[in-house]
Amino acid sequence: MPNSTDLDIIGDIHGHADRLEGLLLKLGYRQSGGAWRHPQRTAVFVGDLVDRGSQQRRTLETVRAMVE
């Protein structure tokens, strides 16, 4: 985690990768090196990443790339 206390708490994605990516854009994250990054903020995921939406695999791949 960067030396910052600026956190974006993101909850209950439910397998909707398009909505997740739209939210990340609104929060100022950009694609960099194959993952969504923000120069000053850190995303914290809480709640369900998958369970209902049709883009569950892509949701997991997006979040995994952000934490690696």
C-alpha positions in Angstrom: 0.0 0.0 0.0 1.4 3.4 -0.9 2.3 5.8 2.0 -1.1 7.3 2.0 -4.2 7.2 4.1 -6.4 8.1 1.1 -8.5 5.0 0.6 -11.4 4.2 -1.8 -13.7 1.7 -0.1 -15.4 -0.3 -2.8 -18.1 -2.9 -1.8 -20.3 -5.5 -3.4 -19.2 -5.6 -7.0 -21.2 -8.8 -7.5 -19.4 -9.8 -10.8 -20.1 -6.5 -12.7 -16.7 -5.7 -14.2 -18.1 -2.9 -16.4 -19.5 -1.1 -13.4 -16.3 -1.6 -11.4 -14.2 -0.2 -14.3 -16.6 2.8 -14.6 -16.3 3.5 -10.9 -12.5 3.2 -11.0 -12.5 5.8 -13.8 -14.7 8.2 -11.9 -12.4 7.8 -8.9 -9.4 8.7 -11.0 -7.8 5.3 -11.5 -6.2 4.6 -14.9 -4.9 1.5 -16.6 -1.2 1.2 -16.2 0.9 -1.9 -16.7 -2.1 -4.2 -17.0 -3.8 -3.0 -13.8 -5.9 -0.1 -12.6 -3.7 2.3 -10.6 -4.1 5.6 -8.9 -1.0 7.8 -8.1 -2.2 8.8 -4.6 -5.1 6.5 -3.6 -5.6 2.8 -2.7 -8.7 0.8 -3.4 -10.0 -1.4 -0.6 -12.5 -4.1 -1.7 -15.1 -5.2 0.8 -18.2 -7.3 0.3 -18.9 -9.7 -2.6 -16.7 -9.5 -5.6 -18.7 -12.2 -7.4 -22.0 -14.1 -7.1 -24.6 -12.7 -9.5 -23.1 -10.8 -12.4 -22.2 -12.2 -15.8 -18.6 -10.8 -15.7 -17.3 -12.7 -12.7 -14.1 -13.9 -14.2 -13.2 -10.5 -15.5 -14.0 -8.9 -12.1 -11.6 -11.3 -10.4 -8.9 -10.7 -13.0 -9.3 -6.9 -12.6 -9.1 -7.0 -8.8 -6.3 -9.6 -8.7 -4.2 -7.4 -11.1 -4.7 -4.5 -8.7 -3.3 -6.3 -5.7 -0.3 -8.0 -7.3 
